[in-house]
């Protein structure tokens, strides 16, 4: 797979080596000798992949990562960070700030090429909005993000988007920034039409560009067609631009869970327990699978209790919840609702969200490889999400489950290699 690769490296001998190796693989390669020049070249070039040294003149690699992740054109570009610095804290910092992979110098050329190949054929997951219920921007939510749900999944040049909360605004800017005048064919899957999952659509830049095609899939509500529900929030009483005024071609399809092929992706879905009509999705790409299951409350938590036969009630609860286990079974990445702490959930049973204890149980039952906690409560600051994350990791260890747990954070893309350990 030929790609446009930018090498940002101050040592000339390493630049020359990387250039020779990558050109021999058929890639188009440009390079920069310092961090400041690298940022400028990245914006001009729009590369498919960046190889970045950490310690450079003018601007070190950490600063470069910050600039690249702040710019729409390079926000989603995978970055392989290369450095002689072997301190785990430095490596974690580079990845936490938005680096995608870390390669220790000096490196074996074969390892370098294998890392590049893996990065180019991997699936890229980007969280544009991670917050449940209502946006909660501010300094206290800066690390994990305050926008409402939106997630993009990219593979082999194709993208599918899940939900259109306030986070979709930045995604739209990034899409148009990289379009370079080309028309875009965009596929958006809605889990449901509660406000926090559709309120960003009126601010989605590609919908205003003639020649673009936006296909919106989602469940029909209990009483209205999908298109009518989405258009309703753009009526003149609520918004100055009507859905029909958008210049792109916008098509709606009421989706009922049937398998649908979108480029290299096969998308399927299952109805889940949440007020109204709600879907959880599974996406299968070549050699890899991802599930998106936000706004879900286990059925067993909503059974009335006190039935004459409590065992029968427990069996019914397990049967009703088995559909979710089946949908996400064995996925490489499960993006799952984990909004409440146990002490909060007792007062919020029936609100349609999940206590993290149930999220961990779902991941274990489904034997997933990686769990990403999602739909953070708007009242939880970054420190609260940190504590929830640590509690989930401790619970996995206690249960003897070899499942990596992360908390969804806006901005930095997550690279997931097909058929490779996570």
Order of alpha helices (4+ residues) and beta strands (2+ residues): beta-alpha-beta-alpha-beta-alpha-beta-alpha-beta-alpha-beta-beta-beta-alpha-beta-beta-alpha-beta-beta-beta-beta-beta-alpha-beta-alpha-alpha-beta-alpha-beta-beta
